[in-house]
Amino acid sequence: MDFLNAIILGLVQGLTEFLPVSSSAHITIVGQFLGTGEDPGARFTAITQIGTEAAVVIFFWRDIVRIIGQWAKSLTGRVSRADPDARLGWLIILGSLPIIILGLLFQDQIETVLRSLWITATMLIVFGVLLGIADFVGAKRRRLQDITVGHGAIYGFAQALALIPGVSRSGGTITAGLFLGYERAAAARYAFLLAIPAVLGSGFFQVYKSIAEPCLAGATTCTPEIFGPLETLVATIIAFVVALGVIAFFMNYISKRSFLPFVIYRIVLGIVLFVLLGTNVISA
């Protein structure tokens, strides 16, 4: 049964990580209805995200190699730091700092109280509405080469909000980009690239913790995680495979259409979640 549950959660992770609907929210909610009957936890979520980020690395491989190459050359002066790809490399580093710093400072809260489904439901609705407003009022004229240091910092803080389940890493970052006037595809592409250092860093940190501290965060006694290493590995591999297809679909979709379906979905899901919590069908 644990393997079946891990497979389901891997599918959920792969399907939702790159859509602006919050994968961590879906993992938490779906976990309530599986045989485990509870939140799989921040550790499981972070590790399975290694799979989805591996999909990003493969999908944007040429962009990543070019950006890293130009950034490295800018360190030695062989390429000007004003070079678009070198600048993008520096701005990704800048944009990664907020989520790294805040993630370390509020690690305990992120793994415990902030995973309350009351908070998740609220964030689904609030940031769904913000995404809708940003998509409606955004100028959608700027491209990746137009990103400034200030915009890079704003993108970074928007990504950091995703430490709260329900916000959505891609959704929060894309929303910021749309408000700043970036094209839908440019905002999404930068959101995916920006997530790579933070997500891989968080995932491998949780792998280390699962080895060094094989107990649930905040537990008074040493209680093993819901899923063992093998089940988590299976979920991660499935998330990787599914995510590859989702990225291709999403990038094609937003080049032609608006985010309205995702906005409606977030709001409806948030309302349904409030109802389920209010009637004690699921536990917060």
VENLIN-V794102 format. One record per residue. N is the residue number from 0. RES is the residue in three letters. NEAR is the number of other ideal C-beta (glycine too) atoms within 12 Angstrom. Layout:
# VENLIN-V794102
N,RES,NEAR + N,RES,NEAR
This chain:
# VENLIN-V794102
0,MET,14 + 1,ASP,24 + 2,PHE,20 + 3,LEU,18 + 4,ASN,31 + 5,ALA,38 + 6,ILE,29 + 7,ILE,31 + 8,LEU,47 + 9,GLY,41 + 10,LEU,33 + 11,VAL,38 + 12,GLN,48 + 13,GLY,38 + 14,LEU,31 + 15,THR,41 + 16,GLU,49 + 17,PHE,43 + 18,LEU,41 + 19,PRO,49 + 20,VAL,44 + 21,SER,48 + 22,SER,45 + 23,SER,49 + 24,ALA,47 + 25,HIS,38 + 26,ILE,48 + 27,THR,43 + 28,ILE,36 + 29,VAL,35 + 30,GLY,36 + 31,GLN,28 + 32,PHE,22 + 33,LEU,30 + 34,GLY,20 + 35,THR,25 + 36,GLY,15 + 37,GLU,26 + 38,ASP,37 + 39,PRO,42 + 40,GLY,35 + 41,ALA,39 + 42,ARG,42 + 43,PHE,50 + 44,THR,46 + 45,ALA,45 + 46,ILE,44 + 47,THR,50 + 48,GLN,46 + 49,ILE,39 + 50,GLY,39 + 51,THR,49 + 52,GLU,41 + 53,ALA,31 + 54,ALA,37 + 55,VAL,41 + 56,VAL,28 + 57,ILE,23 + 58,PHE,29 + 59,PHE,32 + 60,TRP,18 + 61,ARG,13 + 62,ASP,26 + 63,ILE,28 + 64,VAL,16 + 65,ARG,21 + 66,ILE,34 + 67,ILE,27 + 68,GLY,21 + 69,GLN,27 + 70,TRP,28 + 71,ALA,20 + 72,LYS,19 + 73,SER,24 + 74,LEU,18 + 75,THR,13 + 76,GLY,11 + 77,ARG,14 + 78,VAL,23 + 79,SER,17 + 80,ARG,23 + 81,ALA,15 + 82,ASP,23 + 83,PRO,23 + 84,ASP,30 + 85,ALA,28 + 86,ARG,28 + 87,LEU,39 + 88,GLY,35 + 89,TRP,30 + 90,LEU,33 + 91,ILE,38 + 92,ILE,28 + 93,LEU,29 + 94,GLY,40 + 95,SER,33 + 96,LEU,25 + 97,PRO,31 + 98,ILE,37 + 99,ILE,26 + 100,ILE,20 + 101,LEU,24 + 102,GLY,33 + 103,LEU,19 + 104,LEU,14 + 105,PHE,21 + 106,GLN,26 + 107,ASP,16 + 108,GLN,21 + 109,ILE,33 + 110,GLU,33 + 111,THR,20 + 112,VAL,20 + 113,LEU,32 + 114,ARG,38 + 115,SER,25 + 116,LEU,39 + 117,TRP,26 + 118,ILE,31 + 119,THR,41 + 120,ALA,34 + 121,THR,29 + 122,MET,38 + 123,LEU,43 + 124,ILE,31 + 125,VAL,27 + 126,PHE,42 + 127,GLY,39 + 128,VAL,24 + 129,LEU,32 + 130,LEU,47 + 131,GLY,29 + 132,ILE,18 + 133,ALA,34 + 134,ASP,34 + 135,PHE,18 + 136,VAL,15 + 137,GLY,27 + 138,ALA,20 + 139,LYS,27 + 140,ARG,15 + 141,ARG,24 + 142,ARG,22 + 143,LEU,33 + 144,GLN,20 + 145,ASP,24 + 146,ILE,37 + 147,THR,22 + 148,VAL,18 + 149,GLY,16 + 150,HIS,32 + 151,GLY,34 + 152,ALA,25 + 153,ILE,31 + 154,TYR,49 + 155,GLY,37 + 156,PHE,27 + 157,ALA,41 + 158,GLN,46 + 159,ALA,33 + 160,LEU,35 + 161,ALA,45 + 162,LEU,39 + 163,ILE,37 + 164,PRO,47 + 165,GLY,42 + 166,VAL,41 + 167,SER,46 + 168,ARG,50 + 169,SER,50 + 170,GLY,49 + 171,GLY,44 + 172,THR,47 + 173,ILE,50 + 174,THR,43 + 175,ALA,42 + 176,GLY,47 + 177,LEU,41 + 178,PHE,27 + 179,LEU,32 + 180,GLY,24 + 181,TYR,37 + 182,GLU,27 + 183,ARG,37 + 184,ALA,26 + 185,ALA,33 + 186,ALA,47 + 187,ALA,45 + 188,ARG,37 + 189,TYR,42 + 190,ALA,46 + 191,PHE,44 + 192,LEU,41 + 193,LEU,50 + 194,ALA,45 + 195,ILE,38 + 196,PRO,33 + 197,ALA,39 + 198,VAL,45 + 199,LEU,27 + 200,GLY,24 + 201,SER,39 + 202,GLY,35 + 203,PHE,22 + 204,PHE,27 + 205,GLN,34 + 206,VAL,26 + 207,TYR,16 + 208,LYS,24 + 209,SER,30 + 210,ILE,16 + 211,ALA,11 + 212,GLU,21 + 213,PRO,21 + 214,CYS,20 + 215,LEU,26 + 216,ALA,28 + 217,GLY,20 + 218,ALA,15 + 219,THR,8 + 220,THR,8 + 221,CYS,12 + 222,THR,15 + 223,PRO,20 + 224,GLU,35 + 225,ILE,30 + 226,PHE,39 + 227,GLY,20 + 228,PRO,21 + 229,LEU,15 + 230,GLU,32 + 231,THR,40 + 232,LEU,24 + 233,VAL,29 + 234,ALA,44 + 235,THR,39 + 236,ILE,27 + 237,ILE,31 + 238,ALA,46 + 239,PHE,33 + 240,VAL,24 + 241,VAL,33 + 242,ALA,42 + 243,LEU,29 + 244,GLY,24 + 245,VAL,34 + 246,ILE,37 + 247,ALA,20 + 248,PHE,21 + 249,PHE,37 + 250,MET,30 + 251,ASN,16 + 252,TYR,22 + 253,ILE,35 + 254,SER,18 + 255,LYS,12 + 256,ARG,16 + 257,SER,22 + 258,PHE,39 + 259,LEU,22 + 260,PRO,21 + 261,PHE,37 + 262,VAL,33 + 263,ILE,22 + 264,TYR,27 + 265,ARG,40 + 266,ILE,28 + 267,VAL,19 + 268,LEU,34 + 269,GLY,35 + 270,ILE,19 + 271,VAL,23 + 272,LEU,37 + 273,PHE,25 + 274,VAL,16 + 275,LEU,22 + 276,LEU,24 + 277,GLY,16 + 278,THR,11 + 279,ASN,11 + 280,VAL,16 + 281,ILE,27 + 282,SER,21 + 283,ALA,25
